[in-house]
């Protein structure tokens, strides 16, 4: 099945801000999950991956560009505009995308707290870079729709 295409709506800036707001919420959840010993590491990693993915998609939407609704953040990063400097390597994004699959029981890799910390660091870097990108386009933090 082909990936569904996401096309910007009538108000791409507001839509992009909503996506970045969701990224901020996902990042807050990842950090909260990391601090709670009862929450499996895989859940914190998943939320960090989701924050990263939504932040990149928000930047693409801010440019009023469509994208395939895929979850490969390294692939999505290649669609980001040239003036959006990725603060992490494509290898970091690929690592995070691969690690995110540990939320399924078929994967036999144990997610460590070091993995969670690295995943959250990557997510923080990408989300913060997206916020700077939005600010440069006149979209302030208070314009972001919390998710």
TORLODREN-894447 format. One line per 2 residues: number of its first residue (from 1); their letters; for each residue x, y, z of N, C-alpha, C, CB. Coordinates in Angstrom, 2 decimals, decimal comma, always signed. Glycine has a CB too. Example, Ala and Ser with C-alpha at 12.3 -4.5 7.8 and 13.67 -1.06 7.14 Angstrom:
// residues 2
1 = as = +13,19:-5,69:+7,80:+12,30:-4,50:+7,80:+13,20:-3,30:+7,80:+11,31:-4,47:+9,05; +12,85:-2,25:+7,08:+13,67:-1,06:+7,14:+12,90:+0,03:+7,87:+14,08:-0,60:+5,72
// end
This chain:
// residues 147
1 = xx = +0,84:-1,17:+0,00:+0,00:+0,00:+0,00:+0,89:+1,24:+0,00:-0,96:-0,01:+1,21; +0,55:+2,17:-0,86:+1,31:+3,41:-0,95:+1,02:+4,30:+0,25:+0,99:+4,16:-2,26
3 = xx = +2,01:+5,08:+0,62:+1,83:+6,00:+1,74:+0,83:+7,08:+1,38:+3,18:+6,64:+2,15; +0,05:+7,46:+2,35:-0,91:+8,55:+2,19:-0,13:+9,85:+2,09:-1,93:+8,59:+3,37
5 = xx = -0,59:+10,76:+1,26:+0,07:+12,05:+1,07:-0,55:+13,09:+1,99:-0,02:+12,50:-0,41; +0,29:+13,84:+2,69:-0,18:+14,94:+3,53:+0,04:+16,22:+2,74:+0,56:+14,98:+4,92
7 = xx = -1,04:+16,90:+2,46:-0,93:+18,19:+1,77:-1,34:+19,28:+2,75:-1,81:+18,23:+0,49; -0,65:+20,40:+2,70:-0,99:+21,50:+3,62:-2,42:+21,98:+3,39:-0,01:+22,66:+3,45
9 = xx = -3,03:+22,43:+4,46:-4,39:+22,96:+4,39:-4,40:+24,42:+3,98:-5,08:+22,79:+5,73; -5,52:+25,06:+4,19:-5,71:+26,45:+3,78:-4,84:+27,42:+4,59:-7,16:+26,84:+3,92
11 = xx = -4,49:+27,02:+5,81:-3,66:+27,87:+6,67:-2,41:+27,09:+7,09:-4,47:+28,35:+7,93; -1,44:+26,99:+6,18:-0,28:+26,14:+6,46:+0,53:+26,54:+7,68:+0,62:+26,13:+5,27
13 = xx = +0,60:+27,83:+7,98:+1,37:+28,25:+9,16:+0,71:+27,77:+10,44:+1,52:+29,78:+9,20; -0,61:+27,91:+10,53:-1,32:+27,42:+11,71:-1,23:+25,90:+11,82:-2,79:+27,86:+11,67
15 = xx = -1,35:+25,24:+10,69:-1,25:+23,78:+10,69:+0,14:+23,33:+11,12:-1,58:+23,21:+9,29; +1,15:+23,98:+10,59:+2,53:+23,65:+10,97:+2,75:+23,90:+12,45:+3,53:+24,47:+10,14
17 = xx = +2,21:+25,01:+12,97:+2,34:+25,32:+14,39:+1,67:+24,26:+15,25:+1,75:+26,70:+14,70; +0,54:+23,73:+14,77:-0,13:+22,67:+15,52:+0,75:+21,41:+15,56:-1,52:+22,34:+14,88
19 = xx = +1,38:+21,08:+14,44:+2,28:+19,92:+14,41:+3,46:+20,11:+15,35:+2,78:+19,67:+12,98; +4,03:+21,31:+15,37:+5,16:+21,55:+16,28:+4,69:+21,53:+17,73:+5,84:+22,89:+15,95
21 = xx = +3,50:+22,01:+17,98:+2,94:+21,91:+19,34:+2,82:+20,46:+19,78:+1,57:+22,59:+19,40; +2,38:+19,60:+18,87:+2,30:+18,17:+19,19:+3,70:+17,60:+19,44:+1,60:+17,39:+18,05
23 = xx = +4,67:+18,04:+18,66:+6,05:+17,58:+18,87:+6,53:+17,96:+20,27:+7,00:+18,19:+17,81; +6,21:+19,18:+20,70:+6,59:+19,62:+22,04:+5,91:+18,75:+23,11:+6,22:+21,10:+22,25
25 = xx = +4,66:+18,41:+22,89:+3,95:+17,54:+23,82:+4,55:+16,15:+23,88:+2,48:+17,46:+23,45; +4,89:+15,62:+22,70:+5,52:+14,29:+22,67:+6,88:+14,30:+23,37:+5,69:+13,82:+21,21
27 = xx = +7,64:+15,37:+23,18:+8,93:+15,48:+23,84:+8,76:+15,54:+25,36:+9,70:+16,71:+23,34; +7,78:+16,32:+25,81:+7,51:+16,39:+27,26:+7,12:+15,02:+27,80:+6,38:+17,42:+27,56
29 = xx = +6,36:+14,26:+27,02:+5,97:+12,91:+27,44:+7,19:+12,00:+27,52:+4,93:+12,32:+26,48; +8,10:+12,10:+26,54:+9,31:+11,28:+26,56:+10,13:+11,57:+27,81:+10,16:+11,54:+25,30
31 = xx = +10,29:+12,85:+28,13:+11,06:+13,23:+29,32:+10,37:+12,73:+30,59:+11,24:+14,77:+29,38; +9,07:+12,88:+30,65:+8,31:+12,40:+31,81:+8,42:+10,88:+31,94:+6,83:+12,81:+31,69
33 = xx = +8,31:+10,19:+30,80:+8,45:+8,73:+30,82:+9,83:+8,32:+31,32:+8,19:+8,15:+29,43; +10,85:+9,04:+30,91:+12,23:+8,72:+31,31:+12,38:+8,83:+32,83:+13,24:+9,67:+30,61
35 = xx = +11,67:+9,75:+33,42:+11,80:+9,99:+34,86:+10,99:+9,02:+35,71:+11,39:+11,39:+35,18; +10,09:+8,28:+35,09:+9,23:+7,36:+35,83:+9,76:+5,93:+35,67:+7,75:+7,46:+35,34
37 = xx = +10,31:+5,33:+36,73:+10,89:+3,99:+36,61:+9,86:+2,91:+36,25:+11,57:+3,62:+37,91; +8,59:+3,20:+36,42:+7,55:+2,21:+36,09:+7,25:+2,17:+34,59:+6,27:+2,51:+36,86
39 = xx = +7,70:+3,20:+33,86:+7,44:+3,26:+32,42:+8,58:+2,57:+31,68:+7,27:+4,74:+31,94; +8,27:+1,64:+30,79:+9,34:+0,96:+30,04:+10,13:+1,95:+29,18:+8,74:-0,14:+29,14
41 = xx = +11,42:+1,70:+29,07:+12,29:+2,55:+28,26:+11,77:+2,69:+26,83:+13,71:+2,00:+28,25; +11,20:+1,60:+26,31:+10,73:+1,63:+24,92:+9,66:+2,68:+24,71:+10,19:+0,26:+24,52
43 = xx = +8,87:+2,98:+25,73:+7,83:+4,00:+25,61:+8,44:+5,40:+25,51:+6,87:+3,94:+26,79; +9,47:+5,66:+26,29:+10,14:+6,95:+26,23:+10,81:+7,14:+24,87:+11,17:+7,08:+27,37
45 = xx = +11,44:+6,09:+24,37:+12,09:+6,16:+23,06:+11,06:+6,42:+21,97:+12,86:+4,86:+22,76; +9,94:+5,74:+22,05:+8,88:+5,93:+21,05:+8,41:+7,38:+21,03:+7,70:+4,99:+21,33
47 = xx = +8,20:+7,97:+22,19:+7,74:+9,36:+22,24:+8,82:+10,33:+21,75:+7,31:+9,72:+23,66; +10,08:+10,02:+22,00:+11,16:+10,86:+21,47:+11,18:+10,79:+19,94:+12,53:+10,42:+22,06
49 = xx = +10,97:+9,58:+19,41:+10,92:+9,43:+17,94:+9,74:+10,21:+17,39:+10,83:+7,93:+17,54; +8,60:+10,12:+18,05:+7,41:+10,83:+17,58:+7,62:+12,35:+17,62:+6,19:+10,45:+18,44
51 = xx = +8,27:+12,86:+18,64:+8,57:+14,29:+18,73:+9,46:+14,72:+17,57:+9,25:+14,62:+20,08; +10,46:+13,91:+17,29:+11,39:+14,22:+16,20:+10,66:+14,21:+14,86:+12,55:+13,22:+16,18
53 = xx = +9,87:+13,19:+14,65:+9,12:+13,05:+13,40:+8,17:+14,23:+13,19:+8,33:+11,73:+13,40; +7,41:+14,58:+14,20:+6,45:+15,68:+14,07:+7,14:+17,02:+13,90:+5,53:+15,72:+15,29
55 = xx = +8,27:+17,21:+14,54:+9,01:+18,47:+14,38:+9,48:+18,64:+12,93:+10,22:+18,52:+15,34; +10,00:+17,57:+12,35:+10,45:+17,65:+10,96:+9,26:+17,88:+10,03:+11,21:+16,35:+10,55
57 = xx = +8,17:+17,16:+10,26:+6,97:+17,36:+9,44:+6,44:+18,78:+9,58:+5,87:+16,35:+9,83; +6,54:+19,36:+10,77:+6,06:+20,74:+10,96:+6,86:+21,72:+10,12:+6,15:+21,13:+12,43
59 = xx = +8,16:+21,50:+10,02:+9,01:+22,38:+9,22:+8,65:+22,25:+7,74:+10,52:+22,04:+9,44; +8,40:+21,04:+7,29:+7,99:+20,83:+5,90:+6,66:+21,54:+5,64:+7,88:+19,32:+5,57
61 = xx = +5,71:+21,38:+6,56:+4,41:+22,04:+6,40:+4,53:+23,56:+6,42:+3,46:+21,59:+7,50; +5,43:+24,08:+7,23:+5,61:+25,52:+7,31:+6,00:+26,09:+5,94:+6,68:+25,87:+8,36
63 = xx = +6,68:+25,27:+5,16:+7,07:+25,69:+3,80:+5,94:+25,44:+2,80:+8,33:+24,94:+3,35; +4,77:+24,99:+3,29:+3,61:+24,73:+2,46:+3,89:+23,61:+1,44:+3,18:+26,00:+1,73
65 = xx = +4,66:+22,63:+1,88:+5,03:+21,51:+1,02:+4,32:+20,23:+1,48:+6,57:+21,30:+1,03; +3,93:+19,39:+0,54:+3,34:+18,09:+0,90:+4,43:+17,08:+1,23:+2,45:+17,56:-0,26
67 = xx = +4,03:+15,99:+1,86:+4,95:+14,89:+2,13:+4,15:+13,61:+2,29:+5,80:+15,16:+3,40; +4,82:+12,48:+2,10:+4,18:+11,19:+2,35:+4,11:+10,97:+3,85:+4,96:+10,03:+1,65
69 = xx = +2,99:+10,43:+4,30:+2,80:+10,15:+5,73:+3,55:+8,88:+6,10:+1,29:+10,02:+6,08; +4,87:+9,01:+6,17:+5,74:+7,90:+6,54:+6,33:+8,21:+7,91:+6,87:+7,67:+5,49
71 = xx = +6,93:+7,19:+8,51:+7,52:+7,34:+9,83:+9,04:+7,28:+9,80:+6,98:+6,28:+10,77; +9,62:+7,25:+8,63:+11,08:+7,20:+8,48:+11,64:+8,62:+8,61:+11,49:+6,57:+7,11
73 = xx = +12,06:+8,96:+9,82:+12,49:+10,34:+10,05:+13,73:+10,71:+9,25:+12,75:+10,55:+11,52; +14,59:+9,72:+8,95:+15,74:+10,04:+8,12:+15,31:+10,38:+6,69:+16,74:+8,87:+8,12
75 = xx = +14,26:+9,72:+6,21:+13,72:+10,02:+4,87:+13,03:+11,39:+4,91:+12,71:+8,91:+4,41; +12,24:+11,65:+5,94:+11,57:+12,95:+6,06:+12,57:+14,09:+6,13:+10,67:+12,96:+7,30
77 = xx = +13,68:+13,88:+6,82:+14,68:+14,93:+6,97:+15,22:+15,39:+5,61:+15,84:+14,44:+7,84; +15,26:+14,48:+4,68:+15,74:+14,85:+3,34:+14,75:+15,75:+2,62:+16,00:+13,60:+2,51
79 = xx = +13,50:+15,80:+3,08:+12,49:+16,66:+2,48:+12,46:+18,05:+3,12:+11,12:+16,02:+2,61; +13,17:+18,20:+4,23:+13,19:+19,49:+4,92:+13,83:+20,55:+4,03:+13,95:+19,38:+6,27
81 = xx = +13,39:+21,79:+4,17:+13,96:+22,85:+3,33:+15,45:+23,04:+3,58:+13,22:+24,16:+3,58; +16,12:+23,55:+2,57:+17,57:+23,72:+2,64:+17,99:+24,66:+3,75:+18,09:+24,23:+1,32
83 = xx = +17,12:+25,61:+4,12:+17,49:+26,57:+5,16:+17,14:+26,08:+6,57:+16,82:+27,90:+4,91; +16,78:+24,80:+6,67:+16,56:+24,20:+7,99:+17,75:+23,30:+8,29:+15,21:+23,38:+8,04
85 = xx = +18,70:+23,81:+9,05:+19,89:+23,01:+9,35:+19,58:+21,93:+10,39:+21,02:+23,91:+9,85; +19,72:+20,70:+9,99:+19,51:+19,60:+10,93:+20,59:+19,63:+12,00:+19,50:+18,24:+10,20
87 = xx = +20,22:+19,62:+13,25:+21,21:+19,68:+14,32:+21,82:+18,32:+14,66:+20,59:+20,27:+15,55; +21,35:+17,28:+13,99:+21,86:+15,93:+14,21:+22,15:+15,30:+12,84:+20,83:+15,05:+15,04
89 = xx = +22,88:+14,22:+12,86:+23,22:+13,56:+11,60:+22,08:+12,67:+11,11:+24,51:+12,73:+11,76; +22,11:+12,37:+9,84:+21,14:+11,41:+9,29:+21,32:+10,05:+9,94:+21,29:+11,30:+7,75
91 = xx = +22,54:+9,74:+10,35:+22,79:+8,47:+11,04:+22,09:+8,45:+12,40:+24,31:+8,26:+11,23; +22,09:+9,59:+13,10:+21,36:+9,67:+14,37:+19,87:+9,45:+14,15:+21,60:+11,04:+15,04
93 = xx = +19,34:+10,05:+13,10:+17,91:+9,90:+12,81:+17,58:+8,46:+12,43:+17,49:+10,84:+11,68; +18,44:+7,83:+11,65:+18,22:+6,43:+11,27:+18,30:+5,54:+12,51:+19,27:+5,97:+10,21
95 = xx = +19,24:+5,83:+13,41:+19,36:+5,07:+14,66:+18,06:+5,18:+15,46:+20,56:+5,57:+15,50; +17,54:+6,41:+15,58:+16,32:+6,63:+16,34:+15,14:+5,92:+15,69:+16,02:+8,13:+16,46
97 = xx = +15,06:+5,98:+14,38:+13,98:+5,29:+13,67:+14,05:+3,78:+13,89:+14,03:+5,61:+12,16; +15,25:+3,24:+13,87:+15,41:+1,79:+14,10:+15,10:+1,42:+15,55:+16,84:+1,36:+13,75
99 = xx = +15,53:+2,25:+16,47:+15,32:+1,96:+17,89:+13,84:+2,01:+18,25:+16,11:+2,95:+18,75; +13,12:+2,85:+17,57:+11,69:+3,01:+17,85:+10,94:+1,69:+17,68:+11,08:+4,08:+16,94
101 = xx = +11,43:+0,80:+16,83:+10,74:-0,47:+16,60:+10,81:-1,40:+17,81:+11,32:-1,17:+15,39; +11,62:-1,07:+18,81:+11,71:-1,93:+19,99:+10,44:-1,91:+20,81:+12,89:-1,52:+20,87
103 = xx = +9,48:-1,09:+20,43:+8,20:-1,10:+21,15:+7,39:-2,33:+20,80:+7,39:+0,16:+20,82; +7,81:-3,07:+19,78:+7,12:-4,31:+19,40:+7,81:-5,51:+20,02:+7,07:-4,46:+17,86
105 = xx = +7,06:-6,50:+20,48:+7,67:-7,65:+21,14:+8,51:-8,52:+20,20:+6,61:-8,48:+21,77; +8,35:-8,38:+18,90:+9,15:-9,18:+17,97:+10,61:-8,74:+17,92:+8,55:-9,11:+16,58
107 = xx = +10,87:-7,54:+18,35:+12,25:-7,05:+18,37:+12,91:-7,54:+19,66:+12,29:-5,47:+18,27; +14,07:-8,11:+19,53:+14,71:-8,71:+20,70:+15,81:-7,83:+21,29:+15,29:-10,06:+20,33
109 = xx = +15,81:-6,58:+20,96:+16,78:-5,64:+21,49:+16,19:-4,98:+22,74:+17,17:-4,56:+20,42; +16,97:-4,93:+23,78:+16,55:-4,27:+25,01:+16,94:-2,80:+24,91:+17,20:-4,94:+26,28
111 = xx = +16,00:-1,92:+25,20:+16,26:-0,48:+25,17:+16,79:-0,07:+26,53:+14,97:+0,32:+24,80; +17,98:+0,51:+26,53:+18,63:+0,90:+27,78:+18,32:+2,35:+28,13:+20,15:+0,70:+27,67
113 = xx = +18,66:+2,72:+29,35:+18,48:+4,13:+29,73:+19,42:+5,03:+28,93:+18,73:+4,31:+31,24; +20,59:+4,53:+28,54:+21,47:+5,30:+27,66:+20,80:+5,55:+26,31:+22,81:+4,57:+27,46
115 = xx = +20,09:+4,54:+25,80:+19,34:+4,71:+24,55:+18,29:+5,80:+24,71:+18,68:+3,38:+24,13; +17,57:+5,76:+25,83:+16,53:+6,75:+26,08:+17,14:+8,15:+26,14:+15,77:+6,44:+27,39
117 = xx = +18,24:+8,29:+26,86:+18,88:+9,60:+26,97:+19,33:+10,12:+25,60:+20,09:+9,53:+27,92; +19,92:+9,25:+24,80:+20,35:+9,66:+23,45:+19,13:+10,03:+22,59:+21,17:+8,53:+22,76
119 = xx = +18,07:+9,24:+22,66:+16,86:+9,52:+21,88:+16,26:+10,87:+22,27:+15,82:+8,40:+22,09; +16,21:+11,14:+23,56:+15,67:+12,42:+24,02:+16,58:+13,57:+23,61:+15,49:+12,41:+25,55
121 = xx = +17,88:+13,37:+23,66:+18,81:+14,41:+23,20:+18,59:+14,74:+21,72:+20,27:+13,97:+23,43; +18,41:+13,70:+20,90:+18,16:+13,91:+19,48:+16,85:+14,67:+19,29:+18,11:+12,56:+18,72
123 = xx = +15,81:+14,23:+20,00:+14,51:+14,89:+19,88:+14,59:+16,35:+20,31:+13,46:+14,15:+20,72; +15,26:+16,60:+21,44:+15,41:+17,99:+21,91:+16,08:+18,84:+20,85:+16,23:+18,04:+23,22
125 = xx = +17,15:+18,33:+20,26:+17,90:+19,10:+19,27:+17,03:+19,44:+18,06:+19,14:+18,31:+18,82; +16,28:+18,46:+17,58:+15,45:+18,69:+16,39:+14,28:+19,61:+16,71:+14,93:+17,35:+15,84
127 = xx = +13,61:+19,38:+17,83:+12,48:+20,24:+18,21:+12,97:+21,68:+18,44:+11,79:+19,69:+19,49; +14,09:+21,85:+19,12:+14,62:+23,19:+19,35:+14,99:+23,87:+18,04:+15,84:+23,14:+20,28
129 = xx = +15,57:+23,13:+17,11:+15,92:+23,70:+15,80:+14,65:+24,11:+15,04:+16,73:+22,69:+14,96; +13,60:+23,32:+15,18:+12,32:+23,66:+14,53:+11,76:+24,94:+15,14:+11,29:+22,50:+14,67
131 = xx = +11,85:+25,09:+16,45:+11,35:+26,30:+17,11:+12,12:+27,53:+16,61:+11,48:+26,18:+18,64; +13,42:+27,41:+16,46:+14,23:+28,51:+15,93:+13,81:+28,82:+14,50:+15,74:+28,16:+16,00
133 = xx = +13,60:+27,78:+13,71:+13,17:+27,95:+12,31:+11,82:+28,67:+12,26:+13,07:+26,57:+11,60; +10,89:+28,28:+13,12:+9,58:+28,93:+13,17:+9,74:+30,39:+13,59:+8,64:+28,18:+14,14
135 = xx = +10,56:+30,65:+14,61:+10,75:+32,02:+15,09:+11,31:+32,91:+13,98:+11,70:+32,04:+16,31; +12,21:+32,36:+13,17:+12,78:+33,13:+12,06:+11,72:+33,48:+11,02:+13,92:+32,34:+11,39
137 = xx = +10,63:+32,74:+11,02:+9,52:+32,99:+10,10:+8,37:+33,75:+10,78:+8,99:+31,67:+9,53; +8,64:+34,26:+11,99:+7,67:+35,06:+12,69:+6,65:+34,29:+13,51:+6,96:+35,89:+11,72
139 = xx = +6,89:+33,00:+13,72:+5,98:+32,18:+14,53:+6,61:+32,01:+15,91:+5,70:+30,79:+13,85; +5,99:+32,64:+16,90:+6,53:+32,60:+18,27:+6,02:+31,36:+19,00:+6,13:+33,89:+19,05
141 = xx = +6,68:+31,02:+20,08:+6,26:+29,87:+20,89:+4,80:+29,96:+21,32:+7,14:+29,76:+22,11; +4,34:+31,17:+21,63:+2,95:+31,29:+22,07:+1,95:+31,06:+20,94:+2,73:+32,67:+22,68
143 = xx = +2,44:+31,04:+19,70:+1,58:+30,73:+18,55:+1,43:+29,22:+18,32:+2,14:+31,39:+17,29; +2,23:+28,44:+19,01:+2,19:+27,00:+18,83:+0,97:+26,43:+19,55:+3,49:+26,34:+19,35
145 = xx = +0,26:+25,58:+18,88:-0,93:+24,95:+19,46:-0,48:+23,75:+20,26:-1,95:+24,53:+18,35; -0,67:+23,76:+21,57:-0,23:+22,61:+22,36:-0,97:+21,35:+21,97:-0,42:+22,88:+23,83
147 = x = -0,23:+20,24:+22,03:-0,83:+18,99:+21,61:-1,04:+18,02:+22,73:-0,02:+18,35:+20,59
// end
